[in-house]
């Protein structure tokens, strides 16, 4: 059950005016907010010329090949959400939060720096019939203002590289209950071809994002705050499914094998890992 303190804090965050909230943000975070508002504005997307859409969102076609990791994440959410307080950390349009609510979470909180994302998440949650146990608020992931030890499960999907980990990991540990778990889904910063693509498509990401794709060095840093478990690597050959979708099933089958090989797995596009907060004595 959610504590009264947590509910009261959420209500206070919801009541904060956008202008009040913006005054506390540093320039780096304001740039992130502006970028994600642009990319989540449904009305803007409809009116974009095709060449502009490709410049800003051309990488979205690759996400049609992430079947394996998507299934893993959705199954993880189904298994870890029932009767828990779940936080979708930098929730975007709220897809994972809604999935956690549908899986039986007691309460699901979605926070994001983008006010447009929060507006979208509320609408989509209403449409999916999960508004009774979801709560979406605009907040700074490096300073959530949530109470200490108030969250059972945290989902971090494709967003840690948008943050300063020295603040974010401390904040995640602060708000997580002892014995709680964080699932992280991130791009990996080793494959030279993927890095070249990122450098050649600057409009698709902020400068901070491009410069902070995660590596095993970041995992080592995270291990100062959490116990790291269940590291899994995803998507190498399957990326080619963008051009040859009829053999995506075969490419996925090969990836399942080769991405367990120590050197080759480091070339994967994505990886997932769990961060467990140790039980306090």
TASUL-V641368 format. One record per pair of residues at least 24 apart in sequence whose C-alpha atoms are under 10 Angstrom apart, sorted by the first residue. I is the first residue (numbers start at 1). GAP is how many residues later the second one is. D is the distance in whole Angstrom. If there is no record, write none. Layout:
# TASUL-V641368
I:GAP:D, I:GAP:D
This chain:
# TASUL-V641368
1:82:8, 1:83:8, 1:84:7, 1:104:10, 1:105:6, 1:106:8, 2:82:9, 2:83:7, 2:104:8, 2:105:7, 2:106:10, 2:148:8, 2:149:9, 3:82:10, 3:144:10, 3:147:8, 5:141:9, 5:142:7, 5:145:9, 6:139:10, 6:140:7, 6:141:6, 6:142:9, 6:143:10, 6:144:7, 6:145:9, 7:100:10, 7:128:9, 7:139:10, 7:140:10, 8:138:10, 8:139:10, 9:136:8, 9:137:7, 9:138:7, 10:99:9, 10:125:8, 10:126:9, 10:127:7, 10:135:9, 10:136:8, 10:137:10, 11:124:9, 11:126:9, 12:125:10, 12:133:10, 13:123:10, 13:124:7, 13:125:7, 13:126:8, 13:131:9, 13:132:8, 13:133:9, 14:121:9, 14:122:8, 14:123:6, 14:124:7, 14:125:9, 15:122:9, 16:121:9, 16:122:9, 16:123:10, 17:121:10, 18:97:8, 18:120:8, 21:92:10, 21:117:9, 21:118:8, 21:119:9, 22:91:10, 22:117:10, 22:118:10, 24:116:10, 25:88:10, 25:115:8, 28:134:10, 28:135:10, 28:178:10, 28:179:10, 28:180:8, 29:84:8, 29:111:8, 29:112:10, 29:113:10, 29:133:9, 29:134:9, 29:179:10, 30:83:9, 30:84:9, 31:175:8, 31:176:9, 31:177:9, 32:81:8, 32:82:8, 32:130:8, 32:131:10, 32:173:9, 32:174:7, 32:175:10, 32:176:9, 32:177:9, 33:79:9, 33:80:6, 33:81:5, 33:82:8, 33:83:9, 33:84:10, 33:107:10, 34:79:9, 34:80:8, 34:81:10, 34:82:10, 34:172:10, 35:79:9, 35:168:10, 35:169:9, 35:170:8, 35:171:7, 36:56:8, 36:76:10, 36:77:8, 36:78:6, 36:79:9, 36:80:8, 36:81:8, 36:169:9, 36:170:9, 37:55:10, 37:76:9, 37:77:6, 37:78:7, 37:79:6, 37:80:7, 37:81:10, 38:76:9, 38:78:9, 38:79:10, 39:75:10, 39:77:9, 39:78:9, 39:165:9, 39:166:10, 40:52:8, 40:53:8, 40:74:8, 40:75:10, 40:76:6, 40:77:6, 40:78:10, 40:79:10, 40:80:8, 41:75:6, 41:76:8, 41:78:10, 41:79:9, 42:74:9, 42:75:10, 42:78:9, 52:151:10, 54:147:10, 54:149:10, 54:150:9, 55:146:7, 55:147:9, 55:148:7, 55:149:7, 56:145:8, 56:146:9, 56:147:6, 56:148:5, 56:149:8, 57:144:10, 57:146:9, 57:147:6, 57:148:10, 58:143:9, 58:145:10, 58:146:8, 59:138:9, 59:139:9, 59:142:9, 59:145:8, 60:144:10, 61:178:10, 61:180:10, 61:181:7, 61:182:10, 62:176:9, 62:177:7, 62:178:9, 62:179:8, 62:180:6, 62:181:10, 63:176:9, 63:179:9, 64:174:10, 64:175:9, 64:177:8, 64:178:7, 64:181:9, 64:184:10, 65:170:8, 65:172:10, 65:173:6, 65:174:6, 65:175:8, 65:176:6, 65:177:7, 65:180:8, 65:183:7, 65:184:10, 65:186:10, 65:187:9, 66:168:8, 66:169:7, 66:172:8, 66:173:8, 66:175:9, 66:182:10, 66:186:9, 66:203:10, 66:204:9, 67:167:10, 67:168:9, 67:171:9, 67:181:9, 67:182:9, 67:185:8, 68:166:7, 68:167:8, 68:170:10, 68:181:10, 68:184:7, 68:185:10, 68:187:10, 68:188:9, 69:116:9, 69:163:9, 69:164:9, 69:165:6, 69:166:8, 69:201:8, 69:202:9, 69:203:8, 70:115:10, 70:164:10, 72:200:9, 73:82:9, 73:84:9, 73:110:8, 73:111:9, 73:112:8, 73:199:9, 74:25:7, 74:26:9, 74:29:10, 75:24:10, 75:28:10, 76:24:10, 76:79:10, 76:107:8, 77:24:10, 77:25:10, 77:26:7, 77:28:10, 77:76:9, 77:77:10, 77:78:8, 77:106:9, 78:24:8, 78:25:5, 78:26:8, 78:27:9, 79:24:8, 79:25:10, 80:24:10, 80:25:9, 80:72:9, 80:73:7, 80:74:10, 80:101:9, 80:103:10, 81:24:5, 81:25:8, 81:26:9, 81:27:9, 81:71:9, 81:72:7, 81:73:10, 82:24:7, 82:25:10, 83:24:8, 83:69:10, 84:24:8, 84:67:8, 84:68:6, 84:69:7, 84:96:10, 85:24:8, 85:48:10, 85:65:8, 85:66:5, 85:67:5, 85:68:6, 85:69:9, 85:91:10, 85:92:10, 86:24:9, 86:48:9, 86:64:10, 86:65:6, 86:66:6, 86:67:5, 86:68:6, 86:69:8, 86:90:10, 86:95:10, 86:96:10, 87:24:8, 87:47:10, 87:48:10, 87:49:10, 87:63:10, 87:64:7, 87:65:8, 87:66:6, 87:67:5, 87:68:6, 87:69:9, 87:88:10, 87:89:9, 87:95:9, 88:24:9, 88:48:9, 88:65:9, 88:66:6, 88:67:5, 88:68:7, 88:69:8, 88:94:10, 88:95:10, 89:24:10, 89:50:10, 89:51:10, 89:52:7, 89:55:9, 89:65:7, 89:66:6, 89:67:5, 89:68:8, 89:69:10, 89:70:8, 89:71:9, 89:83:9, 89:93:10, 89:95:10, 90:24:9, 90:27:9, 90:28:10, 90:48:9, 90:49:9, 90:50:9, 90:51:7, 90:65:9, 90:66:7, 90:67:8, 90:68:9, 90:69:7, 90:70:9, 90:72:9, 90:73:10, 91:26:8, 91:27:8, 91:30:8, 91:45:9, 91:46:10, 91:47:10, 91:64:8, 91:65:8, 91:66:8, 91:67:10, 91:68:9, 92:24:9, 92:25:5, 92:26:7, 92:27:10, 92:28:8, 92:29:7, 92:65:9, 92:66:10, 92:67:9, 93:24:5, 93:25:7, 93:26:8, 93:27:5, 93:28:4, 93:29:8, 93:30:9, 93:31:8, 93:32:9, 93:43:10, 94:24:8, 94:25:10, 94:26:8, 94:27:5, 94:28:8, 94:29:9, 94:30:7, 94:31:7, 94:40:10, 94:42:8, 95:26:8, 95:29:8, 95:30:8, 96:59:8, 96:60:9, 96:61:8, 97:24:9, 97:28:9, 97:33:9, 97:36:10, 97:37:7, 97:38:9, 97:39:9, 97:57:10, 97:58:8, 98:24:10, 98:26:8, 98:27:6, 98:28:10, 98:30:8, 98:31:9, 98:32:6, 98:33:9, 98:35:9, 98:36:7, 99:26:10, 99:29:10, 99:31:9, 100:30:10, 100:33:10, 100:34:9, 100:53:10, 100:55:10, 101:24:9, 101:27:10, 101:28:9, 101:29:6, 101:30:9, 101:31:9, 101:32:6, 101:33:7, 102:26:9, 102:27:9, 102:28:7, 102:31:9, 102:32:10, 104:29:9, 105:28:8, 105:29:9, 105:48:10, 106:26:10, 106:27:7, 106:28:9, 107:25:9, 107:26:5, 107:27:6, 107:28:8, 107:44:10, 108:24:10, 108:25:6, 108:26:5, 108:27:6, 108:28:8, 108:43:9, 108:45:9, 108:46:10, 109:24:9, 109:25:6, 109:26:5, 109:27:6, 109:28:8, 109:42:9, 109:45:9, 110:24:7, 110:25:6, 110:26:5, 110:27:6, 110:28:8, 110:29:9, 110:44:10, 110:45:10, 111:24:9, 111:25:6, 111:26:5, 111:27:6, 111:28:6, 111:29:8, 111:30:7, 111:33:8, 112:24:8, 112:25:7, 112:26:5, 112:27:6, 112:28:7, 112:29:7, 112:32:10, 113:24:9, 113:25:6, 113:26:5, 113:27:6, 113:28:7, 114:24:7, 114:25:8, 114:26:9, 115:24:9, 140:28:10, 141:26:9, 141:27:7, 141:28:10, 141:30:8, 141:31:9, 142:24:9, 142:25:5, 142:26:5, 142:27:8, 142:28:8, 142:29:6, 142:30:8, 143:24:8, 143:25:8, 143:27:10, 143:28:7, 143:29:9, 144:24:9, 144:27:8, 144:28:9, 144:31:9, 145:26:9, 145:30:9, 146:25:9, 146:28:9, 146:29:7, 146:30:10, 147:27:8, 147:28:6, 147:29:9, 148:24:10, 148:25:9, 148:26:5, 148:27:4, 148:28:7, 148:29:8, 149:24:8, 149:25:6, 149:26:4, 149:27:5, 149:28:4, 149:29:7, 149:31:9, 150:24:9, 150:25:6, 150:26:6, 150:27:6, 150:28:10, 150:30:10, 151:24:6, 151:25:5, 151:26:6, 151:27:9, 151:29:7, 151:30:9, 152:24:6, 152:25:6, 152:26:8, 152:27:8, 152:28:5, 152:29:7, 152:30:9, 152:125:10, 153:24:8, 153:26:10, 153:27:6, 153:28:5, 153:29:6, 153:30:8, 153:123:10, 154:26:8, 154:27:6, 154:28:5, 154:29:6, 154:30:9, 154:120:10, 154:121:9, 155:26:9, 155:27:6, 155:28:5, 155:29:6, 155:30:8, 155:119:10, 156:26:7, 156:27:6, 156:28:5, 156:29:6, 156:30:8, 156:116:10, 156:118:10, 157:26:8, 157:27:6, 157:28:5, 157:29:7, 157:30:10, 157:115:9, 158:26:7, 158:27:5, 158:28:5, 158:29:7, 158:55:10, 158:112:9, 158:113:10, 158:114:10, 159:25:8, 159:26:8, 159:27:7, 159:28:9, 159:50:9, 159:54:10, 160:24:8, 160:25:8, 160:26:7, 160:27:10, 160:49:9, 160:52:9, 160:53:8, 160:54:8, 161:25:8, 161:26:8, 161:27:10, 161:47:8, 161:48:6, 161:49:8, 161:50:8, 161:51:5, 161:52:5, 161:53:6, 161:57:10, 162:43:10, 162:44:8, 162:45:10, 162:46:7, 162:47:5, 162:48:9, 162:49:9, 162:50:7, 162:51:8, 163:45:8, 163:46:8, 163:49:8, 164:44:9, 164:48:9, 165:47:9, 165:53:8, 165:56:9, 165:57:8, 166:55:9, 166:56:9, 166:59:10, 168:54:10, 169:52:9, 169:53:7, 169:54:10, 169:55:9, 169:56:7, 169:57:9, 169:106:10, 170:52:9, 170:54:10, 170:55:7, 170:56:10, 172:53:9, 172:54:10, 172:103:10, 172:105:9, 173:52:7, 173:53:8, 173:102:9, 173:103:9, 173:104:7, 173:105:10, 174:51:10, 174:103:10, 176:100:9, 176:101:7, 177:99:10, 177:100:7, 177:101:9, 177:102:9, 177:103:9, 178:98:9, 178:99:6, 178:100:6, 178:101:5, 178:102:6, 178:103:10, 179:97:7, 179:98:5, 179:99:5, 179:100:5, 179:101:8, 180:95:9, 180:96:6, 180:97:5, 180:98:8, 180:99:8, 181:45:9, 181:46:9, 181:47:10, 181:48:10, 181:93:7, 181:94:6, 181:95:5, 181:96:6, 181:97:9, 182:44:9, 182:46:10, 182:91:8, 182:92:6, 182:93:5, 182:94:6, 182:95:8, 183:46:10, 183:47:10, 183:89:7, 183:90:6, 183:91:5, 183:92:7, 183:93:9, 184:47:10, 184:87:8, 184:88:6, 184:89:5, 184:90:6, 184:91:8, 185:47:10, 185:48:10, 185:49:10, 185:85:7, 185:86:6, 185:87:5, 185:88:7, 185:89:9, 186:27:8, 186:28:7, 186:29:9, 186:47:10, 186:48:10, 186:83:9, 186:84:6, 186:85:6, 186:86:6, 186:87:9, 187:25:10, 187:26:6, 187:27:7, 187:28:9, 187:46:10, 187:47:9, 187:81:8, 187:82:6, 187:83:4, 187:84:6, 187:85:9, 188:24:10, 188:25:6, 188:26:5, 188:27:6, 188:28:9, 188:45:9, 188:46:10, 188:78:8, 188:79:8, 188:80:7, 188:81:6, 188:82:5, 188:83:6, 188:84:10, 189:24:5, 189:25:6, 189:26:5, 189:27:9, 189:77:9, 189:78:8, 189:79:9, 189:80:8, 189:81:9, 190:24:9, 190:25:7, 190:26:9, 190:75:10, 190:76:6, 190:77:6, 190:78:8, 190:79:8, 191:45:9, 191:73:10, 191:74:10, 191:75:7, 191:76:5, 191:77:7, 191:78:7, 192:75:8, 193:74:9, 194:73:9, 194:74:9, 194:75:7, 195:74:10, 214:56:10, 214:57:9, 215:51:9, 215:56:10, 216:50:9, 219:54:9, 219:56:10, 222:53:8, 223:52:8, 223:53:9, 225:50:9, 225:51:9, 225:52:8, 225:53:9, 226:48:9, 226:49:5, 226:50:5, 226:51:5, 226:52:7, 227:47:8, 227:48:6, 227:49:5, 227:50:6, 227:51:7, 228:45:7, 228:46:6, 228:47:5, 228:48:6, 228:49:9, 229:43:10, 229:44:6, 229:45:5, 229:46:6, 229:47:7, 230:42:8, 230:43:5, 230:44:6, 230:45:9, 231:40:7, 231:41:6, 231:42:4, 231:43:7, 231:44:10, 232:27:8, 232:28:8, 232:33:9, 232:36:10, 232:38:9, 232:39:5, 232:40:5, 232:41:6, 232:42:10, 233:25:10, 233:26:6, 233:27:8, 233:31:10, 233:32:6, 233:33:8, 233:34:9, 233:35:6, 233:36:8, 233:37:6, 233:38:4, 233:39:7, 233:40:9, 234:25:7, 234:26:10, 234:31:8, 234:32:10, 234:33:9, 234:34:6, 234:35:6, 234:36:5, 234:37:6, 234:38:8, 235:24:8, 235:30:9, 235:32:9, 235:33:5, 235:34:5, 235:35:6, 235:36:9, 236:28:9, 236:29:8, 236:30:10, 236:31:7, 236:32:5, 236:33:6, 236:34:9, 237:31:9, 237:32:10, 238:30:10, 238:31:10, 239:29:10, 239:30:8
